[in-house]
């Protein structure tokens, strides 16, 4: 192997020298045998590769073997015409292979030439040409796919470089094969010309120079020429077959023989059908029955054994899978898998399964997709995957919603009914089962299909069970959305923003704020129903104010003021805001109760005062309950946060805004004032 390059160079030079220097018959016999052996090795090698690039030297090898055959043809022609003898190998092919009959040998030689030239070589040439063309056309797309995988982090730079190199090698290989296939075609044409020259020139030389009779000269030179042609064309046929195998070989995990056996005999029923057809043909009197029925028996036995083997493999695979599962369960590290908690999980009884089963017409899965899409549009956060699973411990029509493994909401459906709710404008009573709408806690009734049309005519809002559960799920997710926003989710949002605003992100993180601090600000916004979709404005505001303070609560207030238009549009309908305001004395009491610490600020107020504030707030909120409007409390910017914290445990959905969070175009109308009684 150390001197392989020198040996190959010497061999190539020797092939060229063979054309000029006469060869002794003994050496020529060895070289002809070597030519057949080399062709056989190349054929076997082409069968045992799993992809063409594993035999990338084949185009060059094709040229060298063609040159070797032509050199041997010239040497044998020289001996045939000069000595009427070209060695033992050619004589053996002329006498033994073709039975000493020159006509039969010549016909066989022509058939081999036709098969090689028209069938194998022509087909391999066409496949190589088409493969080269498609490979070149596909190169830009493959390069883009590699770049995309590299940018996504799916592959390393080294793997990307290796893939690009393979693409270039593949294009070069098929291009070289397209050109190298011309050598085989030319070799076949040269074989025909050399054969005609040997026969015609041999007759002239035999009768003129060697004084042979016409019959003797014809027999001698024809047998030698046909033997020479067979000796050279059989290796050529092997090489042509190798070329066809290589260019038609697609990428696979195993060699050609394994793929043929595995895919050709993969279906025992195909063999049974073939055996049946042969059995029917065997009943025809004119056809040979012994070979037909012999094949019927052979195919039947083979199909039966394959069927048993497949059955045995399936049983063994099941045993191995079960053993692997048991072994996996025994491993101590498997306990770690039990610690995984789904962010959002919906469990339901067996009666609700049809809602999630597409085969039964259920569309709950599609609704879940729409929920995630709608929340992303409304609030700017990508909701984690929502896991749906059945639970036999629940009632048939019962469902539960879990956030990080903890139950936060539940409900029960009437699968064959509809939920009717009175929006306050209905014109009468309807019959049904009294219940509570699970998402908003409104009084409602489950009604039957027959009552549905009547309820809608009377002004009731009527929804089906899938809408009930999807609405409940949507509101539950919105309520707990701030709990689902972790550092990893924030990092994904920031990475997405960084693609278009790299300077903004690099200036803020981690120079001024950490991902954890940004996460707290975004969670504060989501907790009060403020959308974080305008992440550019949020990050710009944080970059502006973070040099002055790193208090996430204070930074949240600055961000809210920057999102004034968005907040106004979300909580105020129209151009007029009907709100409750805070008494100046109440605001002063709240500010006096604020305690500042090194970890932030908190509200420390006397419980008696807190009770009076909440009582007065409840009385003021009754004004909004009478009109059906959403209550909004307006406070000064420094008080807003602490008043929200004071009331959030008692009135969770109360909207508390500051004056700086309202658009200047909105007209404020006070419906009352909250004070300390």
Buried (B, 14 or more C-beta within 10 A) or exposed (E): EEEEEEEEEEEBEEBEEBBEEEBEBEEBBBBBEEBBEBBBEBBBBBBEBBBBEBBBEBBEBBBBBBBBBBBBBBBBBBBBBEEBEBBBBBBEBBBEBBEEBBEEBBEBBBEBBEBBBEEBBBBBBEBBBEBBEEBEEBBEEBBEEBEEBBEEEEBEEEEBEEBBEBBEEBBBBBBBBBBBBBBBBEBBEBBBEBBEEBBEBBBEBBBEEEEBEEEBBBBBBBBBBBBBBBBBBBBBBBBBBBBBBBBBBEEBEEBBEBBEEEEEEEBBEEBBEBBEEBBEBBEEEEEEEEEBBEBBEEBBEBBEEBBEEEEEEEEEEEEEEEEEEEEEEEEEEEEEEEEEEBBBBBBBBEBBBBBBEEEEEBBBBEBBEEBBEEBEEBBBBBBBEBEBEBBEEBBBBBBBBBBBEEEBBBBBBBEEBBBBBBEEEBEEEBEBEEBEBBBEEBEBBBBBEEBBEBBEEBEBBBBBBBEBBBBBBBBBBBBBBBBBBBEEBBBEBBEEBBEEBEEBBEEBBEEBBEBEBBBBBBBBBBBBBBBBBBBEBBBBBBBBBBEEEEBBBBBBBBBBBBBBBBBBEBBBEEEEBBBBBBBEEBBEBBEEBBEEEEEEBEBEBEEEBBEBBBEBBEEBBEBBEEEEEEBBBBBBBBBBBBBBBBBBEEBEEBBBBBBBBBBEEBEBEEBBEBBBE
